[in-house]
């Protein structure tokens, strides 16, 4: 993998923000796409030329494509960190298969085509006075994509987009169409199954009345947060944390539905705040890490950060579009292990820092117990803490992630299969998921007997 310096990260991040601002949010430079027959993911790091590239516009075209292809993979925003997107034969974008199929306003239900991006689905709901009950942090992904990776948010009572799904339609490797409901095994194999049993072509979403959210960002000490974590979770509908190496500082992020008017110029203020964070991580954080000054300056830098308090439309509060150029390795541990695990991964980074590590933060999100809509999703069943190691996409992240994956295996952490995932294999998933993985494997054999949806990445994970 080509090595990058912190300056490349900073310039790419800056250009993305500038282009987004001058086009009033109409163009996002850092987004996966195919140009000139070459696919690149959102990082503009991973590139390859598929044998065939297709953009179907109807379900019938998708079915025919599956039946006639020898190896097919689908992508939405290309917001991926691994080779799950590589197709043996045909790469498919559903960007021309977007929009509403039908709506039932009395039930507050909408059927979306699988390629519909989250940001577009949210707007379509808002047009009818409705909203998603909650959302994850990224708005560019397709609705089929976020289900295929079992994308999560963070919350006391809510955790997964799949919790909002009434039903879905799936085309399997034989070209057969299945209407699936949450209690069905095939539904559970599709959720978090990274497309191994079929492509999700239609999703029925349960909406709620649109609402505003109070979003707060505060700085605290990690010792205080550890001692009062359960209290903080119970007090707030949605909560996440940012932890940083070489300092005891901790950022607390909360989101609470609030019957208050939106903040004056709230969307603009939020964009400015997110952009400043991205630029500081890319420029100043990257420079500190590259110069070896991070141990000395980390407490000072993060101690200077000031909080924010905004009332925003729910989708604007939960979602963001702008990120600094970074890599992600994400996994879950049991909730009770939250801070013990955080300390181990931060210590690992600090011990490896002398060998040129990029600027890194640790994001922590929480999901409740009882998640039964997936077979191999990382948040299945248990109450979980999601640890996301966010490294600037520059020198050294591969070495840190390799060591982190070894530590994940040691402590029994469950990987998020949509993120960086280089050394995890089928034996690891079988150990982590037991009979759920056995059932998942059986469903792959039944619904994709000719390995239409398989590639090098999925064969390592599931065979």
C-alpha positions as CSV (number, residue, x, y, z in Angstrom):
1,X,0.0,0.0,0.0
2,X,1.4,3.4,-1.0
3,X,2.8,5.4,1.9
4,X,1.5,8.9,2.5
5,X,2.9,11.8,4.5
6,X,0.9,14.0,6.8
7,X,1.0,16.8,4.3
8,X,-0.9,14.8,1.7
9,X,-3.6,14.1,4.3
10,X,-3.8,17.8,5.2
11,X,-4.0,18.9,1.6
12,X,-6.6,16.3,0.6
13,X,-8.8,17.2,3.6
14,X,-8.5,20.9,2.9
15,X,-9.4,20.5,-0.8
16,X,-12.5,18.4,0.1
17,X,-13.8,21.0,2.5
18,X,-13.2,23.9,0.1
19,X,-14.9,22.1,-2.8
20,X,-17.8,21.2,-0.6
21,X,-18.2,24.8,0.6
22,X,-17.9,26.6,-2.7
23,X,-20.5,24.2,-4.3
24,X,-22.8,24.7,-1.3
25,X,-22.7,21.0,-0.4
26,X,-23.4,19.7,-4.0
27,X,-20.0,18.1,-4.5
28,X,-17.9,15.9,-2.2
29,X,-14.5,15.2,-3.6
30,X,-13.6,12.5,-1.1
31,X,-16.2,9.9,-2.1
32,X,-15.9,6.6,-3.9
33,X,-16.6,6.5,-7.6
34,X,-15.7,5.0,-10.9
35,X,-14.0,7.3,-13.4
36,X,-12.5,6.3,-16.7
37,X,-13.3,2.7,-15.8
38,X,-11.2,2.9,-12.6
39,X,-12.8,2.5,-9.1
40,X,-11.3,4.5,-6.2
41,X,-12.7,4.4,-2.7
42,X,-13.4,7.6,-0.7
43,X,-9.8,7.8,0.5
44,X,-8.6,8.0,-3.1
45,X,-6.0,5.4,-2.0
46,X,-7.4,2.1,-3.1
47,X,-7.9,1.9,-6.9
48,X,-8.5,-0.9,-9.4
49,X,-10.0,-1.4,-12.8
50,X,-12.9,-3.9,-12.8
51,X,-13.4,-6.1,-15.9
52,X,-16.9,-4.7,-16.2
53,X,-18.7,-1.8,-14.6
54,X,-22.5,-1.5,-14.6
55,X,-25.1,0.9,-13.3
56,X,-28.6,-0.8,-13.5
57,X,-31.7,1.3,-13.3
58,X,-34.4,-1.4,-12.6
59,X,-34.8,-4.4,-10.4
60,X,-35.1,-6.5,-13.6
61,X,-31.7,-5.4,-14.7
62,X,-30.2,-6.3,-11.4
63,X,-31.7,-9.8,-11.5
64,X,-30.5,-10.3,-15.0
65,X,-27.0,-9.0,-14.0
66,X,-26.8,-11.5,-11.2
67,X,-27.9,-14.4,-13.4
68,X,-25.4,-13.6,-16.2
69,X,-22.4,-12.6,-14.2
70,X,-19.7,-15.0,-12.9
71,X,-18.6,-12.7,-10.0
72,X,-20.4,-9.5,-8.9
73,X,-19.9,-7.0,-6.1
74,X,-22.0,-3.9,-5.4
75,X,-20.9,-0.5,-3.9
76,X,-22.6,2.7,-2.8
77,X,-20.5,5.6,-1.5
78,X,-17.2,3.6,-1.6
79,X,-16.8,4.6,2.1
80,X,-14.9,1.4,2.7
81,X,-11.5,0.5,4.2
82,X,-11.0,-3.0,2.8
83,X,-11.1,-5.0,-0.4
84,X,-14.7,-6.1,0.0
85,X,-15.5,-3.9,-3.0
86,X,-13.3,-5.8,-5.4
87,X,-15.3,-7.8,-8.0
88,X,-13.9,-10.9,-9.7
89,X,-15.8,-9.9,-12.8
90,X,-18.5,-7.2,-12.5
91,X,-18.6,-4.1,-10.3
92,X,-22.0,-2.6,-9.8
93,X,-23.1,0.8,-8.6
94,X,-26.7,1.4,-7.6
95,X,-26.4,5.1,-7.9
96,X,-29.0,5.0,-10.8
97,X,-31.3,2.9,-8.7
98,X,-32.4,5.4,-6.1
99,X,-35.6,7.0,-4.7
100,X,-38.9,6.1,-3.3
101,X,-40.8,3.0,-4.6
102,X,-43.9,3.6,-2.5
103,X,-45.0,5.4,0.7
104,X,-47.7,4.9,3.3
105,X,-48.1,8.1,5.2
106,X,-50.7,6.7,7.5
107,X,-48.2,4.1,8.8
108,X,-45.2,6.5,8.3
109,X,-43.5,3.8,6.1
110,X,-41.4,4.4,3.0
111,X,-40.0,1.8,0.6
112,X,-36.6,3.0,-0.8
113,X,-34.6,1.5,-3.7
114,X,-31.4,0.0,-2.3
115,X,-29.0,2.5,-3.9
116,X,-30.6,5.5,-2.2
117,X,-28.1,7.4,-0.1
118,X,-28.8,8.1,3.5
119,X,-28.7,11.8,3.0
120,X,-31.3,11.6,0.2
121,X,-33.5,9.2,2.1
122,X,-33.5,11.6,5.1
123,X,-34.5,14.6,2.8
124,X,-37.3,12.6,1.3
125,X,-38.7,11.8,4.7
126,X,-38.4,15.4,5.8
127,X,-40.4,16.5,2.8
128,X,-43.3,14.5,4.4
129,X,-42.7,15.8,7.9
130,X,-41.0,12.6,9.0
131,X,-37.5,11.4,10.0
132,X,-35.4,8.4,10.9
133,X,-35.7,7.8,14.6
134,X,-31.9,7.9,14.7
135,X,-29.0,7.5,12.3
136,X,-25.2,6.7,12.2
137,X,-22.6,9.4,11.7
138,X,-22.0,9.2,7.9
139,X,-24.6,10.3,5.4
140,X,-23.1,9.3,2.1
141,X,-23.6,5.6,2.3
142,X,-26.4,3.8,0.4
143,X,-29.2,2.4,2.5
144,X,-28.4,-1.1,1.2
145,X,-24.8,-0.6,2.2
146,X,-25.4,0.5,5.7
147,X,-27.6,-2.6,6.3
148,X,-25.0,-4.9,4.6
149,X,-22.4,-3.8,7.2
150,X,-25.0,-3.5,10.0
151,X,-24.0,0.1,10.5
152,X,-24.7,1.4,14.0
153,X,-25.2,4.7,15.8
154,X,-24.8,5.1,19.5
155,X,-27.6,5.1,22.1
156,X,-29.0,4.1,25.4
157,X,-32.1,2.4,23.8
158,X,-31.2,2.4,20.1
159,X,-28.2,1.2,18.2
160,X,-28.7,0.0,14.6
161,X,-30.3,1.2,11.4
162,X,-31.7,-2.3,11.0
163,X,-33.9,-1.7,14.0
164,X,-35.8,0.8,11.8
165,X,-36.4,-1.6,9.0
166,X,-39.9,-3.2,8.5
167,X,-38.8,-5.5,5.6
168,X,-36.3,-5.7,2.8
169,X,-36.1,-7.3,-0.7
170,X,-33.1,-9.4,-1.6
171,X,-31.9,-10.9,-4.9
172,X,-29.8,-14.0,-4.2
173,X,-27.1,-15.7,-6.2
174,X,-29.6,-17.7,-8.2
175,X,-31.4,-14.5,-9.3
176,X,-34.4,-15.3,-7.0
177,X,-36.1,-12.4,-5.2
178,X,-36.9,-12.8,-1.5
179,X,-39.1,-10.6,0.6
180,X,-37.5,-10.8,4.1
181,X,-38.7,-9.8,7.5
182,X,-36.7,-9.3,10.8
183,X,-37.6,-12.7,12.1
184,X,-36.3,-14.5,8.9
185,X,-32.9,-16.1,8.9
186,X,-32.2,-14.6,5.5
187,X,-32.9,-11.1,6.8
188,X,-30.4,-11.7,9.6
189,X,-27.8,-13.0,7.1
190,X,-28.2,-9.9,4.9
191,X,-27.8,-7.6,7.9
192,X,-24.0,-7.4,8.4
193,X,-23.4,-10.1,5.8
194,X,-21.5,-7.7,3.5
195,X,-23.5,-8.9,0.5
196,X,-22.5,-12.6,0.8
197,X,-26.1,-13.9,0.5
198,X,-27.5,-11.4,-2.0
199,X,-28.0,-7.8,-2.9
200,X,-30.6,-5.7,-1.1
201,X,-32.7,-3.9,-3.7
202,X,-35.5,-2.5,-1.6
203,X,-35.8,-1.4,2.0
204,X,-39.0,-0.5,3.9
205,X,-38.2,2.1,6.6
206,X,-40.4,3.0,9.6
207,X,-40.4,6.8,10.0
208,X,-41.3,9.0,12.9
209,X,-42.4,12.6,13.2
210,X,-39.5,14.9,12.4
211,X,-37.8,16.3,15.5
212,X,-34.9,18.5,16.6
213,X,-31.9,17.3,18.6
214,X,-29.7,19.1,21.1
215,X,-26.1,18.3,20.3
216,X,-23.5,19.0,22.9
217,X,-19.7,18.6,22.9
218,X,-17.9,18.9,26.2
219,X,-14.3,18.2,27.4
220,X,-13.7,16.2,30.6
221,X,-11.1,13.9,32.2
222,X,-11.3,10.2,31.2
223,X,-11.1,9.1,34.9
224,X,-14.3,11.1,35.6
225,X,-16.0,9.6,32.6
226,X,-15.0,6.1,33.5
227,X,-16.4,6.5,37.0
228,X,-19.7,8.0,35.8
229,X,-20.1,6.2,32.4
230,X,-23.3,4.4,33.3
231,X,-24.8,7.6,34.7
232,X,-23.9,9.5,31.5
233,X,-25.4,6.8,29.3
234,X,-28.7,6.8,31.3
235,X,-28.9,10.6,31.3
236,X,-28.5,10.9,27.5
237,X,-30.4,9.4,24.7
238,X,-27.2,9.2,22.6
239,X,-23.6,9.4,23.8
240,X,-20.2,8.8,22.4
241,X,-16.6,9.5,23.5
242,X,-13.3,10.6,22.0
243,X,-10.2,9.4,23.8
244,X,-6.7,10.5,22.9
245,X,-3.2,9.0,23.5
246,X,-0.7,10.7,25.9
247,X,-3.5,12.6,27.7
248,X,-6.2,12.1,30.2
249,X,-8.6,14.4,28.3
250,X,-11.8,13.0,27.0
251,X,-14.4,14.5,24.7
252,X,-18.1,13.8,25.5
253,X,-20.6,14.0,22.6
254,X,-24.3,13.8,23.4
255,X,-27.5,14.0,21.3
256,X,-30.9,14.4,22.9
257,X,-34.3,15.0,21.2
258,X,-35.4,18.4,22.3
259,X,-38.7,20.4,21.6
260,X,-36.8,23.6,21.1
261,X,-36.3,25.8,17.9
262,X,-33.2,25.2,15.9
263,X,-30.1,27.3,16.7
264,X,-29.6,30.4,14.6
265,X,-27.4,29.5,11.6
266,X,-27.1,26.1,13.2
267,X,-26.2,24.2,10.1
268,X,-23.5,26.7,9.1
269,X,-22.1,26.7,12.6
270,X,-22.0,22.9,12.6
271,X,-20.3,22.8,9.3
272,X,-17.7,25.3,10.5
273,X,-17.1,23.2,13.7
274,X,-16.8,19.9,11.8
275,X,-14.5,21.5,9.3
276,X,-12.2,23.0,12.0
277,X,-12.0,19.6,13.7
278,X,-11.1,17.9,10.4
279,X,-8.5,20.6,9.6
280,X,-6.9,20.5,13.0
281,X,-6.7,16.7,12.9
282,X,-5.2,16.7,9.5
283,X,-2.8,19.7,9.9
284,X,-1.9,20.2,13.5
285,X,-2.5,16.6,14.7
286,X,-0.6,15.2,11.8
287,X,2.3,17.6,12.3
288,X,2.6,16.9,16.0
289,X,2.6,13.1,15.4
290,X,5.2,13.4,12.5
291,X,7.5,15.6,14.5
292,X,7.5,13.5,17.6
293,X,5.9,16.2,19.8
294,X,2.6,14.4,20.4
295,X,3.5,13.1,23.9
296,X,4.4,16.6,25.0
297,X,1.6,18.6,23.4
298,X,-1.4,16.2,23.5
299,X,-2.7,17.4,26.8
300,X,-2.2,21.1,25.9
301,X,-3.8,20.7,22.4
302,X,-6.9,18.8,23.6
303,X,-7.2,20.9,26.7
304,X,-7.7,24.0,24.5
305,X,-10.7,22.6,22.7
306,X,-14.0,24.2,23.6
307,X,-17.4,22.6,23.6
308,X,-20.5,23.4,21.5
309,X,-24.2,23.4,22.1
310,X,-26.5,23.4,19.1
311,X,-30.2,22.6,18.3
312,X,-30.3,20.9,14.9
313,X,-32.7,19.0,12.7
314,X,-32.2,15.3,13.7
315,X,-30.5,14.2,10.5
316,X,-28.1,17.1,10.6
317,X,-27.2,16.3,14.2
318,X,-26.7,12.6,13.7
319,X,-25.1,12.8,10.3
320,X,-22.0,14.4,9.0
321,X,-20.5,14.7,5.5
322,X,-17.0,16.1,6.0
323,X,-14.1,14.1,7.4
324,X,-10.4,14.4,7.5
325,X,-8.5,11.8,5.4
326,X,-8.3,8.8,7.8
327,X,-8.4,5.0,8.2
328,X,-10.7,3.1,10.5
329,X,-10.3,-0.2,12.4
330,X,-13.5,-0.8,14.4
331,X,-14.6,-3.6,16.7
332,X,-16.8,-4.3,19.7
333,X,-16.1,-5.5,23.2
334,X,-18.6,-6.3,26.0
335,X,-19.8,-3.0,27.6
336,X,-18.2,-4.0,30.9
337,X,-14.8,-4.1,29.2
338,X,-15.1,-0.6,27.8
339,X,-12.3,1.3,29.6
340,X,-10.0,-1.7,30.2
341,X,-10.0,-2.3,26.4
342,X,-9.6,1.4,25.6
343,X,-6.5,1.6,27.9
344,X,-4.9,-1.4,26.1
345,X,-5.3,0.0,22.6
346,X,-4.1,3.5,23.6
347,X,-1.1,1.9,25.4
348,X,-0.3,-0.1,22.3
349,X,-0.3,3.1,20.3
350,X,1.9,4.9,22.8
351,X,4.4,2.0,22.9
352,X,4.6,2.0,19.1
353,X,4.7,5.8,18.7
354,X,8.5,5.9,18.6
355,X,8.4,4.0,15.3
356,X,6.5,6.8,13.5
357,X,2.8,6.5,14.2
358,X,0.2,8.8,12.6
359,X,-2.1,11.0,14.6
360,X,-4.8,8.8,16.1
361,X,-7.9,9.1,18.2
362,X,-10.2,6.5,19.7
363,X,-13.9,6.9,19.3
364,X,-16.2,5.0,21.6
365,X,-19.9,4.4,20.9
366,X,-22.5,2.2,22.7
367,X,-25.3,-0.1,21.6
368,X,-27.8,-1.8,23.9
369,X,-28.3,-5.5,24.4
370,X,-30.8,-7.6,22.5
371,X,-29.7,-6.9,18.9
372,X,-31.1,-10.0,17.2
373,X,-31.4,-8.8,13.6
374,X,-28.1,-10.1,12.5
375,X,-26.1,-13.4,12.6
376,X,-22.5,-12.1,12.4
377,X,-22.8,-8.4,13.1
378,X,-20.4,-7.1,15.7
379,X,-23.1,-5.9,18.0
380,X,-25.2,-9.1,18.0
381,X,-27.0,-9.9,21.3
382,X,-24.8,-8.3,23.9
383,X,-24.5,-4.8,25.2
384,X,-21.5,-3.5,23.4
385,X,-18.9,-0.7,23.3
386,X,-17.7,0.0,19.8
387,X,-14.0,1.0,19.7
388,X,-13.0,2.8,16.5
389,X,-9.3,3.5,16.0
390,X,-9.2,6.5,13.6
391,X,-5.7,7.0,12.2
392,X,-4.7,9.8,9.9
393,X,-4.1,8.1,6.5
394,X,-0.3,8.5,6.7
395,X,2.9,6.6,7.6
396,X,2.6,3.8,10.1
397,X,-1.2,3.1,10.4
398,X,-0.8,-0.4,8.8
399,X,1.7,-1.5,11.5
400,X,-0.5,-0.2,14.3
401,X,-3.6,-1.8,12.8
402,X,-1.7,-5.2,12.4
403,X,-0.7,-5.1,16.1
404,X,-4.3,-4.0,17.1
405,X,-5.8,-6.9,15.2
406,X,-3.6,-9.3,17.1
407,X,-4.8,-7.7,20.3
408,X,-8.4,-7.9,19.1
409,X,-8.0,-11.6,18.7
410,X,-6.4,-11.9,22.1
411,X,-9.3,-10.2,23.9
412,X,-12.1,-11.7,21.8
413,X,-13.2,-8.5,20.1
414,X,-15.7,-8.7,17.2
415,X,-14.6,-7.0,14.0
416,X,-16.7,-4.5,12.0
417,X,-16.4,-6.0,8.5
418,X,-16.9,-2.7,6.8
419,X,-13.7,-1.3,8.2
420,X,-10.0,-2.2,8.0
421,X,-9.9,-5.9,8.3
422,X,-6.6,-7.6,7.1
423,X,-5.9,-10.6,9.3
424,X,-9.3,-11.8,10.5
425,X,-10.4,-15.1,8.9
426,X,-13.2,-17.6,9.0
427,X,-11.8,-19.4,12.0
428,X,-11.8,-16.2,14.0
429,X,-15.5,-15.5,13.1
430,X,-16.5,-19.0,13.8
431,X,-15.0,-18.7,17.3
432,X,-16.6,-15.4,17.9
433,X,-20.1,-16.2,16.6
434,X,-20.4,-19.9,17.1
435,X,-23.7,-21.4,15.8
436,X,-24.7,-18.1,14.3
437,X,-21.7,-18.3,12.0
438,X,-22.6,-21.9,11.1
439,X,-26.1,-20.9,10.1
440,X,-24.7,-17.9,8.1
441,X,-22.4,-20.2,6.2
442,X,-25.2,-22.6,5.4
443,X,-27.3,-19.7,4.0
444,X,-24.4,-18.6,1.8
445,X,-24.2,-22.1,0.3
446,X,-28.0,-22.2,-0.2
447,X,-28.5,-18.8,-1.7
448,X,-25.2,-18.4,-3.5
449,X,-24.1,-21.9,-4.5
450,X,-22.0,-20.7,-7.5
451,X,-20.2,-18.0,-5.4
452,X,-21.6,-15.2,-7.5
453,X,-21.1,-12.7,-4.7
454,X,-17.7,-14.0,-3.4
455,X,-14.3,-12.4,-3.8
456,X,-10.9,-12.7,-2.2
457,X,-12.0,-10.8,0.9
458,X,-15.2,-12.7,1.6
459,X,-13.6,-16.1,0.8
460,X,-11.0,-15.3,3.6
461,X,-13.8,-14.4,6.0
462,X,-16.5,-17.0,5.2
463,X,-14.9,-20.1,3.6
